[in-house]
Amino acid sequence: MKKFSRMKIAQLVLMLAFMAVCAYLLFVDRGLFHDVAQQEDLKMVCGMLWGCFALSFIFIFMDFGMFSDYNRVYRELDYAVYSDPLSGLANRNCCDAIVEKYLNRPLPKGIGCVMFDLTNIRHINETYSHMAGNALIQDFSNILKMASVSLCFVGRNGGNKFLAVFEDSSPDQVDKFLLRIEQKVKTHNASDPDKPIEYAYGVAFDEKVKNIAEMIALANRRITDPGA
């Protein structure tokens, strides 16, 4: 995409430079200007040349318009493929893409993950409605999104499960992330005590496991068994 844009910009700059040189020669050289003005065939050639320039400009700007539309469609498709429509977070496909980066290779230092489980979604769905449950998922997703800034990747791993992945990180950053979430959840629950966010989580960081899939599975087990 960037290569195409650079090519079109270079084409536009070259055409402008060529037109500027032609205009300069035509209007500075009075003899040339007189010849063009007096000879019909030469005048026609110049007219056709300027017409080609004009058409070229139109086509270049049309290309830029098509390129802009293509970029917009590409972003929409990318969002549809990799974003969860309910939560606005990265979806399971995007979570899997993160996992695939570390499959079949030793895990580097400073990598870890946190699995989250919204534990009261079923109660909210049954007591209030599925719309209320969806709203709770959205609220928790927004909290995760804000808490993860400059710290980690977050995505919805399906249903009421969420995944945070830390790369080149430290336990302090994991603690900072979890503290941000705790504080924001307290604020949310104080404003809507009837439909609170209740969650559990499991952490795995710099574990002695074979791959990242095992690390995520370990974090998931620790949601219900912190000593796992």
N, C-alpha and C positions, 0 to 999 in steps of 0.2 A: 504493500500500500504506500509506504513512504517513498519507495523507489519510483513508483508511478507518479506521485505528486512532485517529486524533485525533477523528473523528466519533463513534466508539463510546465513547471516553472522555468526550467532552463530553456525550453522551446519558446516560451513567451518572451523571455528576456532577449534571446537571440533575434527574434522577429522585431522586437521594439528597437534594438540596436541597429538592425539592418535598415529598418524604415527611417530611423533618425539619420543614418548616413546618406540614404537616397535623397531625403528631403533637403539635407544640408547641401549636397552637391547640386541639386536642382535649383535651389534658390540663391546659392552663393555664386555659382558659375552662370553669369548672365547669358553667355553664348549658348550654353546648353539649354537654358530656359527658353531662349529665343528659338532654337532649333526645334524643341518640342512643341512650342506654340505654333510654329509655321508648318510643320510637317504632320499631315493627318495620320499617316501610318505610324509615326513615332508617338504621336499623341494617343493613338488607339492602344499601342503596346503598353504605354505607361498607365493608361486607364485600366487595362486588363490586369496589369501587375498590382495596382492598388486595390482592385476588386478582389484579387486572390488574397492579398493581405487581410482585407476586411473579412472574407469568408474564413480564413484561417483563425482569426481572432474569435469569430463566432463559434467555430468548432472547438477551439481550446476552452472557451468558457462553458460550452455545453459539456465537455469532458469533465471539467471541474464540478459541474452540477451533478452529473451522473456519479462521479466519484464520491461526492458528499452523500448522495442518496444511498450508494452502496455501503458506505461506512455506517450510516444510520441503521440500515437493515442488518448489517453484520453485528452491530452492537445489540440490536434487539434479539437476534438469534442466539448470540452468545449468552445474553441474560436468560433467555428461555431455557437454554441447555444446561447452564451451570448455576442458576439461581432458583431457590425454592419460592414458589409464588405466594405462599402464605406468610412465611417468616421474613422473606427478603434476604435471608442469609444464603451462603453457598449451599447447594443441594448435595444429595448423596453422590452424584457423579463427580462433583468437584472435590468432595471429601476423598473419594476413591482415587482421584488424580494425585492428591497430596500423598496418599499412602503408597501409590505406585512408584513415587520417586525413590522410596527407600526399600522396595522389595528386592529380595535376593542380593542384599549387600549388608555389610556390618553397619550398625547404626553409629553415627558420629556422636561425639560428646555434645551435651547441651540440647538434647532432643527429648521431648516429653509430650504428654497429652493429658487432657482432662475430659472425662465423659460426664455429661449432665443428664439427669432424669427429672422431668417435671412430674412430681409424685401425686399431685392432686387433680390432674386433668380429668380423670374419669369422674371424680366427684363433681367437678365444675360442670362437666357435660350433662351429667344426670340431674343435678340440682337446678341448674339455670338453663342451659341449652348448649348445643354445639357451637353456636355463634360466640357465646361467652367463653367457651374453651379455646376457640380460635383466637379470640382477642387476647387471652392470657398467653398463648403461644407467641403472638406478635409482640406483646409487652416484654416477655422474657427475652425474645430474640433481639429486640432493640437494646435491652440492657447488656446482653452479651456483645453486641456490635460496639456499643460505646466503651465497654470495659476492655475490649481487646485492642483498642487503638494503640499502635506502636509496640504491641506485645506479642500477638499471636494471630493465627488463622482460626476463624470460627465458622462452623457450618451446622446445618441441621442434618443429622444422620438418619432421620426417619422417625415418624411418629412423634413421641415426646422425648426423643433422645437428641442430644446435641454434642458436638465434638469440638474441642479446642486443641490445636497442635502448636507446640512451641519448637522453634528451630533456632539453633545457636543462642540458646537462652540460659537461664539459671533458675534455681528454686525460688530466689527472691522475686523474680518476675512472675512466676506462677502464683506466689502468695499475694503479690500486688494485684494481679488479675482477679483472684478470688475475693480479695477484700473489696475491690471496686464493685463486684457483683453483689456482695453482701450488703454494702451500703445502699446501693441503688434499689435492691429488693426491699429493704426496710422502708425506704421512702415510698416506693410503690404501694406496699401493704398498708402503710399508715393512711394513704389517700383512698384506699379501697379495701377495708378490712373484711368485707363480706366475700370477696373473691381474691384471696391472697395468692401470691406466687409461693409455692412450696416446692423445693427442689432438693435433690441429693446429688452428690458428685463423687467420683473416684479419680485419684491422681496417680499417674505413673511417669516417673522422670529418671532418666539415666539408669534404666533397669537392665539387668543381665538377661536379656531376651534375644532371640534369634533375629527378629525383624519387627517392623513397626506394627504389623498386624497383631502380633503377640502382645505388644505394649498396649495397644488399644483394648484388646480383650482383657488384659490385666486391669486396666483402669475401669473397665465396665464391671468386672467382678467386684472391685473395691467399692462400688456404689452401695452394694448390700453387705459386703464383708470387708471393712477397712483393713483388716489384718491379713488379707490375701497376699 
